[in-house]
């Protein structure tokens, strides 16, 4: 596999759809991009999950804290191929809605590993 413009566009379509659905609280769409055996390493020791079921349980409980109240801005996204998988690393600014005003919260970084499955691109690891 070679990282062509077409492949990059296909992967970015899935990547952006995943994060858009997450930020909107659309758990059904977000879940459609997760592999059953996804590994998620969050920012705290209680945010480490080893399968889709555990990830969705956590996200469903916390979705209300994010849905419509968080944005990614100033996104710097890099894509590379590693042994047939796609690694996406992103640096960004997190903004949150406070008293009706979008306010800078923190600088952030995301890394996601995606694999092409029969039903599309799936996140297999996220940190």
C-alpha positions as a printed NumPy array, in Angstrom:
array([[  0.   ,   0.   ,   0.   ],
       [  1.22 ,   3.478,  -0.867],
       [  0.016,   6.741,   0.642],
       [ -1.6  ,   8.328,  -2.392],
       [ -3.758,  11.442,  -2.381],
       [ -6.788,   9.191,  -2.902],
       [ -5.896,   6.99 ,   0.083],
       [ -5.136,  10.022,   2.223],
       [ -8.541,  11.538,   1.369],
       [-10.31 ,   8.251,   2.173],
       [ -8.595,   7.929,   5.549],
       [ -9.159,  11.583,   6.431],
       [-12.854,  11.257,   5.597],
       [-13.153,   8.465,   8.187],
       [-10.914,  10.257,  10.693],
       [-12.857,  13.517,  10.487],
       [-16.225,  11.747,  10.594],
       [-15.132,   9.953,  13.76 ],
       [-14.041,  13.114,  15.569],
       [-17.015,  15.137,  14.308],
       [-19.419,  12.515,  15.628],
       [-17.539,  12.334,  18.945],
       [-17.666,  16.109,  19.437],
       [-21.401,  16.116,  18.624],
       [-22.15 ,  13.205,  20.976],
       [-23.265,  10.956,  18.104],
       [-22.136,   7.698,  19.678],
       [-23.735,   5.49 ,  17.016],
       [-21.684,   7.048,  14.21 ],
       [-18.549,   7.235,  16.352],
       [-18.899,   3.561,  17.281],
       [-19.059,   2.571,  13.617],
       [-15.412,   3.598,  13.243],
       [-14.132,   1.533,  16.185],
       [-12.64 ,  -1.923,  15.755],
       [-13.998,  -4.484,  18.226],
       [-10.495,  -4.902,  19.68 ],
       [ -9.556,  -1.202,  19.826],
       [ -7.066,  -0.135,  22.472],
       [ -7.58 ,   3.352,  23.938],
       [ -5.04 ,   4.959,  26.225],
       [ -6.523,   8.141,  27.639],
       [ -4.937,  10.857,  29.726],
       [ -5.584,   9.235,  33.124],
       [ -5.117,   5.714,  34.433],
       [ -8.896,   5.207,  34.53 ],
       [ -9.148,   5.976,  30.795],
       [ -7.47 ,   2.829,  29.468],
       [ -9.702,   0.443,  27.535],
       [ -9.003,  -2.78 ,  25.637],
       [-12.115,  -3.248,  23.516],
       [-14.974,  -1.41 ,  21.824],
       [-17.537,  -2.339,  24.463],
       [-15.476,  -0.75 ,  27.259],
       [-14.731,   2.357,  25.177],
       [-18.393,   2.893,  24.361],
       [-19.457,   2.403,  27.972],
       [-17.104,   5.201,  29.027],
       [-17.916,   7.504,  26.095],
       [-21.665,   7.136,  26.615],
       [-21.315,   8.217,  30.242],
       [-19.096,  11.199,  29.376],
       [-20.616,  12.269,  26.041],
       [-22.693,  14.986,  27.674],
       [-19.535,  16.682,  28.906],
       [-18.229,  16.99 ,  25.338],
       [-21.218,  17.144,  22.993],
       [-21.568,  20.658,  21.638],
       [-19.177,  22.085,  24.218],
       [-15.76 ,  21.232,  22.775],
       [-13.987,  22.059,  19.529],
       [-10.677,  21.22 ,  17.888],
       [ -8.948,  24.223,  16.317],
       [ -5.608,  24.963,  14.676],
       [ -5.245,  21.321,  13.707],
       [ -1.89 ,  20.041,  12.456],
       [ -2.415,  16.516,  11.117],
       [  0.259,  14.138,   9.824],
       [ -0.43 ,  10.798,   8.156],
       [  2.   ,   7.949,   7.576],
       [  1.834,   4.298,   6.61 ],
       [  3.325,   1.665,   8.888],
       [  3.165,  -1.958,   7.723],
       [ -0.216,  -1.525,   6.028],
       [ -1.689,   0.527,   8.862],
       [ -2.26 ,   4.277,   8.903],
       [ -0.866,   6.336,  11.769],
       [ -2.396,   9.77 ,  12.219],
       [ -0.764,  12.171,  14.64 ],
       [ -2.408,  15.463,  15.398],
       [ -1.555,  18.555,  17.392],
       [ -4.41 ,  20.947,  18.098],
       [ -5.938,  23.532,  20.365],
       [ -8.91 ,  22.478,  22.494],
       [-11.631,  25.071,  22.896],
       [-14.587,  24.734,  25.261],
       [-17.836,  26.62 ,  25.508],
       [-17.913,  28.615,  28.753],
       [-20.837,  30.947,  29.456],
       [-21.7  ,  31.035,  25.754],
       [-18.155,  31.922,  24.646],
       [-15.612,  29.644,  22.96 ],
       [-12.535,  29.717,  25.171],
       [ -9.075,  28.217,  24.68 ],
       [ -8.674,  25.307,  27.085],
       [ -5.368,  23.578,  26.268],
       [ -2.971,  22.384,  23.62 ],
       [ -3.598,  18.755,  22.758],
       [ -2.195,  15.842,  20.868],
       [ -3.869,  12.76 ,  19.464],
       [ -2.482,   9.651,  17.852],
       [ -4.659,   7.137,  16.08 ],
       [ -3.838,   3.906,  14.314],
       [ -6.321,   2.825,  11.647],
       [ -6.697,  -0.428,   9.745],
       [ -8.636,  -1.091,   6.542],
       [-11.381,  -3.646,   7.211],
       [-14.087,  -5.069,   4.958],
       [-16.526,  -2.399,   6.151],
       [-14.13 ,   0.561,   6.014],
       [-11.401,   2.202,   8.054],
       [-11.422,   1.306,  11.74 ],
       [ -9.567,   2.792,  14.672],
       [ -7.528,   0.001,  16.265],
       [ -5.529,   2.145,  18.705],
       [ -5.912,   5.653,  20.049],
       [ -3.889,   7.708,  22.467]])
